[in-house]
Amino acid sequence: MSRRGRSTSGRLPLVLLLPALLGLAFLLVPLVGLLIKAPWSTLPDRLFSADVWQALRLSLVCATLATALCLLLGVPLAWLLARGGLPGRSLIRAFVTVPLVLPPVVGGVALLLVLGRRGLVGQHLDTWFGVSLPFTTAGVVVAEAFVAMPFLVISVEGALRAADPRYEEAAATLGAGRWLTFRRVTLPSIAPGVVAGTVLCWARALGEFGATITFAGNFPGRTTTMPLAVYLALETDPEVAVVLSLVLLLVSVVVLAALRERWIGGLR
Amino acid sequence: MTLYADVQVSRGSFELALDLTVEPGEVVALLGPNGAGKTTALRAIAGLLALDRGRIALDDTVWDEPPRTFRTPDRRPIGVVFQDYLLFNHLNCLENVAFGLRARGVEKQTARLEASRWLETVGLSEYARTRPRALSGGQAQRVALARALATDPELLLLDEPLAALDAGTTLHVRAELGQHLNRFEGRTLLVTHDPLDAMVLADRLVIIEHGQVVQEGRPTEVAHRPRTDYVAQLVGLNLYRGDASGTAVRLPEGGTITLAEPATGPVHVAFPPTAVSLYVEPPSGSPRNTWPAVVTGIEQHAHTVRVRLDASPSGPADLLADITPAAVADLHLTPGQPLHTTLKATEVHTYPV
C-alpha cells in the first residue's frame, strides 16, 4: 500500500482539471490584483480620510438597520412559510426568492415606482405622513432590505423546516400558546440558522449597489455607501477606489470566516 | 371527574374508533401492536390531532366535539410524556420542569421552587443545571415525567414511556414509574406495545387492534381469559402478585413459586406459558417448582395449544401452559385430568410492586 497519491478513481482527466484551475485563477487573480495594486504607502492617510469614514459609517449603519428590518419582517415570514400551512406555499416561496435573482437595478426601479413621491404607496406616505423615501438615508435602508431579505428568509425557513415540530407540540401540551412556544422553544432551536441568515443578509446589504443608486441616488453623507463611493472614486481618484475596495474585501473575509464557523458548527 | 373519550379518527382507509373512560387515580393502558392506532388516540386526547367524530370530555368540560368545540392542547389540563421525551435541549433540567408552570402563568421564583421540588421527587436534584443532552435515558424519562406532572394535570398521558430505554434500565425505571403513578391522583392513560409494561403499571387494559377495541379488563382477567388469538399471544403471560422472601414467593390464595434470584417484599411474578411443562407421572430430577394440577381448559391457538390448569393448593390456582399439539395427543389431555406441572425457576421474572 503505497501512500503516494494512489487514487481509486484513477488519474484526474485533463479535460476537467484544466478548466477547473482556470476557473480558480479567474476567481482569485482579481483579488490578488487588488492587493498588489493597493497604494500601501499612502494607505493609512487615505483610509482615515473623512470621505472614506463617512461612506464606511453610512454603509455600516444602513446595512445594520436594513438587517434589523429584515429580521423583524423576515423571521415571521419564514415562520409563515415553514409552519403556517398556507395554500400555495411554494408559489409564495418563489415570490420571496425573486429579489434573489432579480437584477438589483430592476428592484430599485420597482421601489421607485411604488415608494416614489408619486408611487402607488409613496404618494400616500407623502400626503398623510409627509414621508418621502427616495434619495434619503431611509431609502438606502429600504433598498438594501428589499435585496437582502430573501437571504434571511431562505436561511431561517430552512432552519425551521429542519427543526423538529414535535418540540412545539410538547410545549403546547405544557400550556404554552403559539407565541410563547415560538419565543421560548422554536426561536432558540433555530438560532444558528437565524445567525447565519443574519450574517448573509448583512453582507448582502453592505455590498448593495444597483437598487441603492436607483432608488436612493448618490448623495455623499446621505446615500453614498461604500459600493457607491467605490464607483464614484473610480472616475475621479482610482487609488481611493482601490482603498475602499480593500476595506470591503476585508469585511467580506471577516463575514465569510464567521459564517464558515457557524455553518460548520451548525451542521455537526 | 371522569375522562370520557369517544375517539373517532379517519386516516385514509384507517379508521380509529375507541371508547374509553379513565377515573381519577386510575391507570389505563392502551395496548396494541404497532399501527393499531394507539398513538393516534393519545394525540387526539392531548389535542394534537382533532377528532373527525366523537367526543372528548372531562366530566362536563368538553375538550373536543366536532364540528364546533375544540380546545387546543395548551387549554387542556394535561401532562404528556413523549416516547423520546422531547426535553428542550436549550434549557437545563430545572427550566424544563418549570416550563409548564411558567407557561401557565406561575411567577418565576415559585415555578423554580416547585420545579426543584419535582426534580427532588424523581431523585434528580443534582441535575438541575444539567442540559438534557447529558442525561442517560432513564434520567431523561424521569425529567420528562417531572415536567409533565409539575403542572398538576388532570390527565397524564404516557406514550411508550419505556420503549426508548435499554433492557438493563427498563426494569428499574418501570418500578419507579409505577410508584409515581400510584401516588398520582389524576387520571393516567398509558400507551404501550409491551404487555409487561401494561400489566405491571395499569389497573385496567384496553387492547386495540386495527383501530378497534378487542378486549378490556383488569390485567389478570385479560391474561387469563384472552378473548382473541391475538390477545392470547400478546398478553399470554402468567402474572401473579405475592410476597417474596428469599427465593420463595407466597401467593395470597396459597401456593408458592420458587425463584432463581432472591427478592423481598410485595412483587409481581411473571413467566410465559411456554415455561410450564406437563407430565403424566411425577417428574424425576428436581425442578424447583413442581405442582400437581388439574386441567380446567384447553384452547387451540395458531401453532400451540394453551392448557389452563388449577395447581392449587401448592401452586397458582390459575396457570397457563403452552404445549405442542403432539404433546396434547401424547398426554391424552382432557378437562378434569390430573397432571404434574413443572416450571423452571430461571424463567420466572419478578418486578417490585
HADDOCK unambig.tbl for C-alpha pairs under 7 A between the chains (distance, minus, plus):
assign (segid A and resid 167 and name CA) (segid B and resid 86 and name CA) 5.90 0.50 0.50
assign (segid A and resid 169 and name CA) (segid B and resid 48 and name CA) 6.97 0.50 0.50
assign (segid A and resid 170 and name CA) (segid B and resid 86 and name CA) 6.76 0.50 0.50
assign (segid A and resid 172 and name CA) (segid B and resid 73 and name CA) 5.52 0.50 0.50
assign (segid A and resid 172 and name CA) (segid B and resid 74 and name CA) 4.84 0.50 0.50
assign (segid A and resid 173 and name CA) (segid B and resid 46 and name CA) 6.99 0.50 0.50
assign (segid A and resid 173 and name CA) (segid B and resid 73 and name CA) 5.04 0.50 0.50
assign (segid A and resid 173 and name CA) (segid B and resid 74 and name CA) 5.36 0.50 0.50
assign (segid A and resid 173 and name CA) (segid B and resid 78 and name CA) 6.51 0.50 0.50
assign (segid A and resid 173 and name CA) (segid B and resid 79 and name CA) 6.33 0.50 0.50
assign (segid A and resid 173 and name CA) (segid B and resid 80 and name CA) 6.53 0.50 0.50
assign (segid A and resid 174 and name CA) (segid B and resid 74 and name CA) 6.33 0.50 0.50
assign (segid A and resid 174 and name CA) (segid B and resid 79 and name CA) 6.48 0.50 0.50
assign (segid A and resid 174 and name CA) (segid B and resid 100 and name CA) 4.50 0.50 0.50
assign (segid A and resid 174 and name CA) (segid B and resid 103 and name CA) 6.99 0.50 0.50
assign (segid A and resid 175 and name CA) (segid B and resid 73 and name CA) 6.92 0.50 0.50
assign (segid A and resid 175 and name CA) (segid B and resid 74 and name CA) 3.74 0.50 0.50
assign (segid A and resid 175 and name CA) (segid B and resid 75 and name CA) 6.43 0.50 0.50
assign (segid A and resid 175 and name CA) (segid B and resid 100 and name CA) 5.93 0.50 0.50
assign (segid A and resid 175 and name CA) (segid B and resid 103 and name CA) 5.48 0.50 0.50
assign (segid A and resid 175 and name CA) (segid B and resid 104 and name CA) 5.76 0.50 0.50
assign (segid A and resid 176 and name CA) (segid B and resid 74 and name CA) 5.55 0.50 0.50
assign (segid A and resid 176 and name CA) (segid B and resid 103 and name CA) 4.92 0.50 0.50
assign (segid A and resid 177 and name CA) (segid B and resid 74 and name CA) 6.12 0.50 0.50
assign (segid A and resid 188 and name CA) (segid B and resid 90 and name CA) 6.78 0.50 0.50
